[in-house]
C-alpha cells in the first residue's frame, strides 16, 4: 500500500472514530462528552501531522536561491510589477554579469475574447482578457534554462458602451504573471 493510501486510510479511520464518539456522546451522556473533549485536540493534531507528512505546505517565500538580473524590451509597467513583487519575496537583483539567473522578458500580449455580445435591450458585453508573457531564463554561464517560454493569466470582465474595462484588471493579470514566473524560476533553481 502506498504512503498516500496509508495516510488516506488513517484520516478515514480518525474521522470514523470521531463520528463514533459523537454518536456515543448522545447515548451515554456526560462521561462520553468528557472523552470526546479530550480526543478532539488529539484528532486535530493527528490530522495536522498527517497533512504535513504528505508534503502539504503553504507557500512561503520564493524558492529561488541565488541572485537575479532582469531585462526587458519595451515593457516598463510589467517590468516594474515583476521587480516589486519579486523584491517583496526577498529576491535580490544584481547586474547581469554578477547574477546566477538572467531573466529576460521578451514580449507581452493582451487579447480580449468576447464571451457574450450586445443584445437589443442592453449594450453590456462580457469578455475574457488573456495576458501572455514570453520570456527566457539563462543561467550564470549564459546557457538557456528556458528559451522562449510563455505564461498566461486570464480574467472575465464586463464592459458597456460608456466605460472601458478596469485598468486594475490588467495590473492584476501582470501581477499573476510575475508570481507565475517567480515560481517557474524557483523550480529551475532547486
Beta strands, then each sheet from edge to edge (+ up, - down):
strand 1: 68-72
strand 2: 101-116
strand 3: 125-139
strand 4: 144-159
sheet 1: 1+ 2+ 3- 4+
end
